[in-house]
Amino acid sequence: MTPAELIARKRDGHTLTRDEIAFVIRGFVDSSIPEYQMSALAMAIFFQGMEDEETAALTQEMLLSGVRLEWPAGAAVVDKHSTGGVGDKVSLVLAPLLASCGLRVPMISGRGLGPTGGTLDKLESIPGFRTDLSITEMQAIVERVGCVITGATEDLVPADRKFYGLRDVTATVPSIPLITASIMSKKLAESLNALVLDVKCGSGAFMKTRDQGVELANSLVRAGQRMGVRTTALVTDMNQPLGRMCGNAVELDETLDCLAGEGPDDLRYVTLALGAELLVSAERCADPTAAESLLSDRLDSGAAREVFEQMVVAQGGDLKIGYQVAREQVVVAERSGFVTRMDTEALGMAVIDLGGGRRQIGDSVDHSVGIDMRAKIGDEVSAGDPLARVFADQKVPAIMSRVSSAITISDSQGEWPEFIVERIR
Ligand code: URA
């Protein structure tokens, strides 16, 4: 079969076989199938979707395009993946927290692109912190400290790097099977025993509605389970930033608070719930209640914070030097009432426009800027009360007005958002 015949089969709604998918992914990686044919196939998949067995075969073939991490026999290796949200600093707390419970966590994370921040950018607020570890360094730090948070290397799932670049410029990113194969191939390259997915939905997420979030979460869980990894998912709310801080250095501050047993309730709640999924999947705890109590204890005792500090040192960072946060200006409520809605994507874009994130790959990032949400959905405010603090030295009036317009104040209270919208096991 030629590539054109295979594309036509998908275009006409047929199910591709495992051999056909292997042929196309291998051909794309070795460049015998050109980008224009791969783009056409991506568009056919975008419109026709994929059966579960096709998504699993695509995930498997992408995984086989690169190397996989290796662990000693009997190690309990786990990870969490988030589809990305504004103020989402869960990974920074969760990796050392799980390591403090005896699990190994090789967390390969990404940089921010668009309104959602990137875990690596937040960590790079720490002077000296390295996010470009080799696979050997990654494995050694996990063995010594219990966790690592670093970027993907060139040899991990090269098929995804090449394919994602093409999807990005052909408007084929928002396809559930393609997202599933992209995320799961990278996570499975970590050779995990258990994985939990945090699928965000709402005004600050890639998936805007609950139904879209649930559909993606189900697809990810089915793919993980087909590949022999205990996979569960929580669909969590992203109709407002998670916690209070949005930015890089300021989110690191909030992470350190959470690791000291303090910090905002929603961040702690979601972190404990995700961690509990993994402790249960890895058979370290009998049920989520026992798991959450173990995790709470590790946060409050300072054990998780100790692991975080060891990880920072192992990755070349120095928390003692301190990091810079820009000057603050307060955005106040123009009227009295209840906060009922936030345009969370607009808040994420405001951080980007301050220089705290990227519009394009390769843009530089200012770690010192950000926003602190002083009011959250459901809060009652009086005219003149602080709604947010903007940390910035430039563009301040324009950003303050955008932050103010992103927060809706109404006469009646409306509903409190649920932190966890759905659990998929
Ligand atoms: N994140 C990924 O890693 N891949 C996608 O396709 C979409 C989001």
Boltz pocket constraint, residues with backbone or C-beta under 6 A from the ligand:
constraints:
  - pocket:
      binder: B
      contacts: [[A, 83], [A, 164], [A, 173], [A, 178], [A, 179], [A, 180], [A, 182], [A, 183]]
      max_distance: 6.0
